[in-house]
Structure formats: structure tokens, C-alpha cells
Amino acid sequence: MAVDNDDADSKTLHAELRKLRLESKLRKNLSTELEKQKSIAVDAQKDALNKTNELEAISQQLSKYLSPQLYQSIFSGEQKVNRDSKRKKLTLFFSDLVSFTSISDSLESEEITSMLNYYLTEMSKIAFEYGGTIDKYVGDAIVIFFGDPETLGVQKDAVQCVKMAIAMQKRMQDLESEWAKNFGLRQPLEMRVGINTGYCTVGNFGSENRLDYTVIGGQVNLASRLESISRPGSILLSFDTYCQVSEDISCVEVEPVQVKGIRETVRVFEVILDGQESNTIKFETANLRCSVDLSTVGVNELDDLQGFVDKTKKSLR
């Protein structure tokens, strides 16, 4: 019986040893598998981080092709990238450089690129500061609008736009010495500005594969027209913009203009910049409006005006 007991104990011992070996092997395999899974998880985390960094880098690159307001509204999900539009009352800004074509003909392409990028960067900083949505750059021209996708209200949008234009013209004056020193220009760059307020169609226009977020309509054309007839270093406003900003911005009325597509002549106002005195005097009643540009009017013209007044008096008698 003792032998049988020894055999039973031996079998039990061997069974326990096999069990312990199996458990040890399982623990070892489990530990190896856990390390393997941990390594896979770490690699996946690294890949995800690299992908995130890549997406952030691409996002930063894409942001340079969009205005900050539009970029924010798209990437926050507030605005969908669809081909749609809406009617809104906006204030539109157009500017370009005086005699840019002749200037570019006298410079090398590298100098033109450097000069233009420097100019556009300086103006864009000011646009961002005042909350303008940069529509596009067309060579040396800049198109900006206020009132979409963010708005402070029609009046405040218009005031911000005109204040932005004033800041830009002041910055151009500050940079007078830079143009010759850095780019070899014989004369400082000068900028013309036209601003108009009115209802426009704003939104995404284009094909299924390529869209532009922009504004269209007759009011856009009027702003462009005002820019084209403004004097170097000046800012011209339409009557609609003037009505919005007259309490905050000093302006003087100048000669009205005729614009294609608009039957009536358009009343035009010039912003009086700091340190600039108005060269125009006005006389206006319910039935009569007269303005005189003191910088260009001649004595003979005033004599003609006096003759006209005398003739009119006789007709009334």
C-alpha cells in the first residue's frame, strides 16, 4: 500500500509541475503578447501624432489661401463649402498702385516679386487688424469687403473699412523711404482707393472642383470705378458709404461721376486725411449745388461763373 501511495504522490507532483510549467508558459506568452500589443499601440500613437502634425501643417498652408474669417468659419464647421450665395449689404474696398505697369517694366522679376509681396503683406496686416475679408489680390490690386462672413452692422462695417483705408494710406506715407532703399524705385509707391456700400451677392462661385468665395454685382463695379478715378494717395467714397461714415470721418464732396449701368450721376466724396486740408469749398441750397476745387480753379473760370450768376439774376427778374 505504501508503494501505491508513493506512486499517487509522484503522479500528483508531476501533474502540479506540468500545471506550473503551463501557467509559466502562458504567463510568458501573455507577457510577450502584451509587450507586442504595447509596441503596436505606441507605434500607432506615433503615426497618429505624425498624421496630426502633417494635417496641421497642411491646414496652416491652406489658411494662407483664405481670409482668416473664412478659414475659421469653414474649419469650425460654421460654414459649408457648397456652391451657394446670399444677398447682403456690404462695404467694398478696391485699391491699386499708381503706374504699376511702368514701375514693373523698370525692375527685374525678382525685385517686382519682392516689392509686391512686401506691399501686399503690409496692407494685409492692416486689413486683418480692422476685420476686413480679403477677397483677392489681382496683381497690385486688392479687393476687400466688410460685412461677411462676420459683421458689426452696416454702419460699423463701413466705418471700419474707411478707417482701414486711412491706416493704409498712412502706412504708405511711412514707407516712402523704404521703396528707394530696398527696391531701387525712383519715386515712392502711391495707392488709389475706392469704397462703396450696397447690396451684393456674396458666396461660393465656381465649379464642382474649384470654388471662389467672392462678391458680385453692380455695387462691386462702382467701388472699382471709384478706385480708378481717385487721385494718387486719396480715398474716394460713394454717397452710400459717406452716409454711413459722415459722423466719424471727415470728407468733402467732389465732382460726381457717370458710371456704366447706373443712369443717374453718382455723388462722390473724398476722405480728408490727417494733415490734409480740403482744397474744395462748397455752396449748397435746396435748388443749387456748387463746389470749387481751389487747387485747380483759375481766375478766368471764376469770372465766367460770375457772368453766369449775373445772367441768371437778369433771367429771374
Secondary structure by P-SEA (a helix, b strand, c coil): caaaaaaaaaaaaaaaaaaaaaaaaaaaaaaaaaaaaaaaaaaaaaaaaaaaaaaaaaaaaaaaaccaaaaaaaaacccccccbbbbbbbbbbbbbbcaaaaaaaaccaaaaaaaaaaaaaaaaaaaaaaccccccccccbbbbbccccccccaaaaaaaaaaaaaaaaaaaaaaaaaaaacccccccbbbbbbbbbbbbbbcccccccccccccccaaaaaaaaaaaaccccbbbbcaaaaaaccccbbbbbcbbbbbcccccbbbbbbbbcccccccccccccccbbbbbccccccaaaaaaaaaaaaaaaaaac
